[in-house]
Amino acid sequence: MKPKTARHTHTAGGVVLNAKGKVLIVNQRGNSWSLPKGHLEQGEDALAAAVREIYEEAGVRKLKLIKPLGSYKRYKIGKKGGQDKSELKTISLFLFTTTQKKLDPQDSNHPEARWVKPDAVAKLLTHPKDKWFFKKILPEIRDKIKITCEKQLYSHLF
C-alpha cells in the first residue's frame, strides 16, 4: 500500500518583542505553545497573514515590522502531541516590535498569550522544530533587544 502524501500548507507569523524585550507566545487549544502564526488565506501574502494571525491569537494590533526571519518546514502538531504527518507546513516568520502591553486573544482556539523572556521561549515551545528555529534566530533577537534598549536609554539626550 502506498503511503499518503502530506498536504503542504504555508503559514506565517511573527516573533513579537515588547518594550521590555519580551517575546510573545500563544497557546493552542490549551495543550501546546508556539509563536503566533497561522495559514495564509486566499489572496493573502505571508506578511499580511502574520499580522492578521498575531491579532487573532494575541490581540496585538500595534506592530512595527523589523525584518523577515526566514522560514522552515515541519509537520503539524497532532491532537495527542507528536507529529501529524497529514500536513507539512512551511512556516515563514517575521520580526516585529510593539508598544502594546495588553494581550487579548480573539480566537477561542488560542485561549492564552504571554510575554516571555527570550531565553525561556525555546523551553516553552511545544514542537521540536519551533524550538530549533527559535534557538537559531535567538542571537538576532538579542541584538534587536540590545539596540532597542540602548535607544531607549539614550533617547533623552537627543
Buried (B, 14 or more C-beta within 10 A) or exposed (E): EEEEEBEEBBBBBBBBBBEEBBBBBBBBEEEBBBBBBBEBEEEBEBBEBBBBBBBBBBBBEEBEEBEBBEBBEBBBBEEEEEBBEEBBBBBBBBBBBBEBEEBEBEBEEBEBBBBBEBEEBBEBBBBEBBBEBBEEBBEBBEEBBEEBEEEEEEEEEE
